[in-house]
Amino acid sequence: MSFYSESDRIIDETKHTTEESKSEVDFRLKERIEDIQFRRDELQQQKKDAHIEEEALKVYKRRTIDAINTLREIAVPLCQKCIALREKRQGVDLVNDGVDRELRKELDVTEGGIALLEKVLEQCVEQIRRLRATIYLLDRDLADKDRSIKIDAKNLELRPNQMELKIYAGRVPLDPYNSTDEEWIMVTNKNIAATAKEINSAQPLRSYVDQLLRQVAEDIRTQVERTNAAFRERVSEMRYTKIKLENVHKETVRQVNELTRTVTRLEREIAEKEGYVALAQTRLANRSQRPGIELCRDNVYEGLKNELAALRETIAKLDGSLVKSKATLRYLLNTQVMQEEEINL
């Protein structure tokens, strides 16, 4: 009778102990699932923040690429075209003036801006790569935690009287653990800290990219305004010079016309005087045929002789004036051509 009583006592005692142990393990499983879920939520939030930062950085990367392409495909060729066109100037106008200096400075500023943007673009690409690397670690950690939650949730649902349960008889140890709970926490914290570090690095980089884009745009805009001002000043100078040349050209044309009329008058006067010379010579020739004593040097002869002398002197003066007038006219015509060429330039 005492043997049966002792057996009942042991059965009751072990049953109670077994139930208590199972209850404690169930509680710890629930607690562990909650811990893993808490850590998983932290990882998911950090992953979300990293994705947001990555997408924001991609936008800045795209803006930087667009800025580089715009400067390289539009601004630089436009500036080079202006320089090439101005090299086609001719004569004295082909001079290294303020416009040339500002254009070349504009080209330098633009190419310098491209170099700065390319450098910051490399930094953006590298930062995006680093963010993706940390996101990959988070994904792997999240996948491990999701699997752990499923395993522990399944363990929590198991009951000792289920048909599929059996005593394990395998050779592989049932406790192949390779880390402690502290190490588990440390790995997750390390992943979160690494991601936070890259996010904190990306945010100032975006701010720097934004500031650099504004600064490059402002520098180029300022230089373009200086170049345009140099263009306006040069155009104003050339317009003023052209007006002065046109006024001088008008005066030259007036002098040419006036001198042309003078040359024509001189030639007409000389031709007219040559008629008088021919008349006097003809009279002398006719009177040389007078007979005998009639062929004498009378007053008529003296008059004709003096007339011829006076005519030759007059024609000599007119010829001298004509030569000077024609020489001056040739000079003025050459000057007029040069002025017209300079005005056309």
C-alpha distance (Angstrom), angle and dihedral (degrees) to the residues before:
residue distance angle dihedral
M1 . . .
S2 3.81 . .
F3 3.83 90.2 .
Y4 3.79 91.8 59.8
S5 3.77 91.9 46.5
E6 3.81 91.2 52.2
S7 3.83 91.1 49.6
D8 3.79 91.7 51.2
R9 3.78 90.1 50.1
I10 3.80 92.8 51.0
I11 3.80 91.2 46.4
D12 3.78 92.0 51.0
E13 3.79 92.0 44.9
T14 3.81 95.8 48.9
K15 3.77 91.7 43.8
H16 3.74 90.2 54.4
T17 3.80 92.1 46.2
T18 3.80 91.9 48.0
E19 3.79 92.7 50.0
E20 3.78 91.2 47.6
S21 3.80 92.0 50.2
K22 3.79 91.7 48.3
S23 3.81 91.1 47.6
E24 3.78 91.1 50.4
V25 3.82 91.7 48.9
D26 3.81 90.5 47.4
F27 3.78 89.7 51.4
R28 3.79 91.5 49.0
L29 3.81 90.5 47.7
K30 3.80 90.4 53.7
E31 3.79 90.0 45.6
R32 3.81 90.7 49.1
I33 3.80 91.9 48.8
E34 3.80 89.6 51.8
D35 3.82 90.5 48.9
I36 3.79 91.8 50.3
Q37 3.82 91.6 46.3
F38 3.79 90.2 50.4
R39 3.79 90.5 50.9
R40 3.79 90.6 44.2
D41 3.81 90.3 52.6
E42 3.80 89.5 51.4
L43 3.79 90.4 50.0
Q44 3.81 92.5 47.2
Q45 3.81 91.6 49.9
Q46 3.78 90.4 48.6
K47 3.81 90.0 47.6
K48 3.80 90.0 50.0
D49 3.82 90.8 50.8
A50 3.80 90.2 47.5
H51 3.82 91.4 50.3
I52 3.80 90.9 49.1
E53 3.81 90.6 50.3
E54 3.80 91.5 45.7
E55 3.81 92.3 52.1
A56 3.80 91.0 46.3
L57 3.80 90.1 50.4
K58 3.81 89.9 49.2
V59 3.80 88.4 56.8
Y60 3.80 90.6 52.9
K61 3.79 89.9 45.6
R62 3.82 89.3 53.6
R63 3.81 91.3 47.6
T64 3.79 90.3 50.7
I65 3.82 92.1 49.1
D66 3.82 90.7 48.2
A67 3.81 90.6 50.1
I68 3.83 91.9 49.4
N69 3.82 92.0 47.9
T70 3.80 92.1 47.5
L71 3.79 92.7 50.7
R72 3.81 93.9 42.5
E73 3.83 97.4 43.5
I74 3.83 101.2 34.8
A75 3.80 114.8 14.0
V76 3.83 99.4 42.9
P77 3.87 96.1 44.1
L78 3.81 90.1 46.0
C79 3.79 92.0 52.6
Q80 3.82 91.8 44.5
K81 3.79 90.2 49.6
C82 3.81 90.8 52.8
I83 3.81 90.4 50.8
A84 3.83 91.6 47.3
L85 3.80 92.2 48.6
R86 3.80 92.7 49.9
E87 3.81 89.3 52.1
K88 3.82 86.8 65.9
R89 3.80 90.8 67.5
Q90 3.79 113.2 118.7
G91 3.74 137.8 -140.1
V92 3.78 119.5 -11.7
D93 3.81 90.0 -10.8
L94 3.82 89.9 71.1
V95 3.78 92.7 87.8
N96 3.80 134.8 135.3
D97 3.79 95.8 -111.7
G98 3.78 134.5 164.0
V99 3.80 92.2 -82.3
D100 3.81 91.0 56.9
R101 3.79 91.7 49.8
E102 3.82 93.5 47.9
L103 3.82 92.1 45.9
R104 3.79 92.4 52.8
K105 3.80 90.4 45.2
E106 3.81 88.7 50.8
L107 3.81 89.1 52.6
D108 3.82 90.7 49.7
V109 3.82 92.3 48.4
T110 3.82 91.3 49.0
E111 3.81 94.4 47.7
G112 3.81 89.7 45.6
G113 3.81 89.4 52.5
I114 3.80 90.1 50.9
A115 3.82 90.6 51.9
L116 3.82 91.8 51.1
L117 3.81 92.3 47.1
E118 3.81 92.0 48.4
K119 3.79 89.7 52.4
V120 3.81 93.4 50.3
L121 3.81 89.2 44.6
E122 3.80 88.8 59.5
Q123 3.80 88.6 51.5
C124 3.83 90.6 51.1
V125 3.80 92.0 49.8
E126 3.80 91.1 49.2
Q127 3.82 92.5 46.8
I128 3.81 91.1 50.1
R129 3.80 89.0 50.6
R130 3.80 90.8 51.3
L131 3.80 91.6 48.8
R132 3.79 90.5 50.7
A133 3.80 89.9 50.0
T134 3.80 91.5 54.3
I135 3.82 90.7 45.0
Y136 3.81 88.3 53.4
L137 3.82 89.9 54.2
L138 3.80 90.1 47.9
D139 3.81 91.2 49.8
R140 3.78 91.1 51.1
D141 3.80 91.6 47.5
L142 3.83 90.8 47.1
A143 3.80 91.5 49.7
D144 3.83 90.1 51.5
K145 3.79 91.6 48.9
D146 3.82 93.0 47.2
R147 3.77 88.9 52.9
S148 3.82 91.6 47.3
I149 3.82 90.6 51.1
K150 3.81 91.1 51.0
I151 3.79 91.6 48.3
D152 3.81 94.6 48.0
A153 3.82 91.9 42.0
K154 3.79 89.0 53.6
N155 3.81 90.3 47.3
L156 3.81 89.2 51.8
E157 3.81 90.2 54.9
L158 3.79 94.5 51.3
R159 3.83 118.5 106.7
P160 3.81 126.7 -161.1
N161 3.83 92.9 -123.4
Q162 3.82 96.3 55.5
M163 3.79 114.5 126.6
E164 3.82 97.2 -132.3
L165 3.81 93.7 57.8
K166 3.79 118.2 102.5
I167 3.75 139.2 160.8
Y168 3.84 111.9 -83.5
A169 3.78 111.5 -117.7
G170 3.81 100.2 170.4
R171 3.79 126.2 124.1
V172 3.83 96.7 -131.0
P173 3.83 110.6 95.5
L174 3.79 115.6 -106.0
D175 3.81 91.7 -138.6
P176 3.86 107.0 52.8
Y177 3.79 93.0 157.9
N178 3.79 118.5 164.7
S179 3.80 102.0 -180.0
T180 3.77 143.1 34.2
D181 3.79 128.0 -117.9
E182 3.82 88.8 -106.1
E183 3.81 90.5 53.9
W184 3.82 89.8 48.8
I185 3.80 90.2 54.3
M186 3.80 91.1 44.4
V187 3.84 93.3 54.1
T188 3.81 92.3 51.1
N189 3.80 91.8 45.6
K190 3.79 89.3 48.5
N191 3.82 91.7 53.4
I192 3.79 91.7 47.4
A193 3.82 92.1 46.6
A194 3.81 92.0 47.9
T195 3.79 91.1 51.3
A196 3.81 92.0 46.2
K197 3.80 89.0 51.0
E198 3.81 92.4 53.6
I199 3.82 91.2 45.9
N200 3.80 89.5 51.0
S201 3.80 89.0 49.6
A202 3.81 93.1 48.4
Q203 3.81 96.2 51.6
P204 3.84 96.3 59.8
L205 3.82 88.5 42.9
R206 3.81 90.4 56.8
S207 3.78 89.5 48.7
Y208 3.81 90.2 49.9
V209 3.83 92.0 48.2
D210 3.80 90.3 50.7
Q211 3.80 91.4 48.8
L212 3.82 92.1 45.6
L213 3.80 92.9 50.2
R214 3.80 90.4 51.8
Q215 3.82 92.3 45.5
V216 3.82 94.4 48.4
A217 3.80 91.0 46.9
E218 3.82 91.3 48.1
D219 3.83 93.2 47.1
I220 3.80 92.1 50.0
R221 3.82 92.4 43.7
T222 3.81 90.7 50.6
Q223 3.81 91.8 48.8
V224 3.80 92.0 46.3
E225 3.80 89.0 53.2
R226 3.81 89.6 50.8
T227 3.80 90.3 49.4
N228 3.80 91.4 48.5
A229 3.81 89.7 48.6
A230 3.81 89.0 52.0
F231 3.80 89.1 49.3
R232 3.80 91.7 50.6
E233 3.79 92.1 47.0
R234 3.81 91.6 48.2
V235 3.81 92.3 47.4
S236 3.80 89.8 49.0
E237 3.81 91.1 49.9
M238 3.80 92.0 47.8
R239 3.80 92.3 46.1
Y240 3.82 90.2 50.8
T241 3.82 91.0 47.3
K242 3.79 91.0 46.6
I243 3.81 91.6 52.3
K244 3.80 90.0 49.8
L245 3.80 90.5 48.9
E246 3.80 90.9 48.4
N247 3.80 90.2 51.7
V248 3.79 91.1 48.9
H249 3.81 88.7 45.5
K250 3.80 90.6 53.6
E251 3.79 89.7 52.0
T252 3.81 90.3 47.9
V253 3.81 91.1 50.2
R254 3.80 89.3 49.4
Q255 3.80 90.8 51.1
V256 3.82 91.1 46.1
N257 3.81 91.3 51.9
E258 3.77 92.4 45.8
L259 3.81 92.5 47.4
T260 3.80 90.9 46.2
R261 3.78 88.9 55.9
T262 3.82 89.6 47.8
V263 3.83 91.7 51.4
T264 3.77 90.0 48.9
R265 3.83 91.0 50.4
L266 3.82 91.5 47.8
E267 3.79 91.8 49.7
R268 3.79 89.6 47.8
E269 3.81 91.2 48.3
I270 3.81 91.8 48.6
A271 3.80 91.0 49.1
E272 3.78 89.2 49.0
K273 3.82 91.9 48.8
E274 3.79 90.2 49.1
G275 3.81 86.7 58.2
Y276 3.81 89.5 55.8
V277 3.81 90.1 48.1
A278 3.79 90.5 51.4
L279 3.81 89.4 49.1
A280 3.81 93.4 50.8
Q281 3.81 92.6 45.1
T282 3.80 91.2 48.0
R283 3.82 89.9 51.5
L284 3.79 90.4 49.3
A285 3.80 90.6 48.6
N286 3.79 91.6 48.9
R287 3.84 92.8 48.4
S288 3.80 90.5 49.5
Q289 3.80 86.9 70.2
R290 3.81 93.2 62.8
P291 3.82 111.3 125.0
G292 3.81 128.7 -111.6
I293 3.73 118.1 -40.8
E294 3.81 90.6 1.5
L295 3.82 88.3 76.5
C296 3.77 93.6 85.5
R297 3.80 136.6 132.9
D298 3.73 98.5 -102.6
N299 3.76 131.8 163.0
V300 3.79 90.6 -82.1
Y301 3.78 91.1 55.5
E302 3.79 91.0 48.9
G303 3.80 89.9 47.3
L304 3.83 92.5 50.1
K305 3.79 90.8 46.3
N306 3.80 92.7 50.6
E307 3.81 90.2 44.7
L308 3.83 91.2 53.9
A309 3.80 91.4 47.7
A310 3.79 90.9 49.4
L311 3.81 91.5 47.0
R312 3.83 92.5 49.5
E313 3.81 90.1 50.5
T314 3.80 91.4 47.7
I315 3.81 92.3 48.3
A316 3.83 90.2 47.6
K317 3.83 89.5 53.6
L318 3.80 91.2 46.3
D319 3.83 91.1 47.5
G320 3.81 90.7 50.0
S321 3.78 91.0 49.5
L322 3.82 90.1 45.8
V323 3.81 92.6 52.1
K324 3.82 91.5 49.5
S325 3.81 91.3 45.1
K326 3.80 92.5 49.7
A327 3.82 91.5 47.5
T328 3.80 90.6 49.7
L329 3.80 89.8 46.3
R330 3.81 91.7 52.5
Y331 3.81 89.8 49.9
L332 3.80 91.6 48.8
L333 3.81 91.6 47.3
N334 3.83 90.6 51.9
T335 3.79 89.4 46.6
Q336 3.80 89.9 49.7
V337 3.82 91.5 51.6
M338 3.82 91.1 48.3
Q339 3.80 90.7 48.6
E340 3.81 91.6 49.8
E341 3.80 91.2 49.0
E342 3.80 90.9 49.9
I343 3.82 91.2 47.3
N344 3.82 89.9 50.7
L345 3.81 90.3 49.8
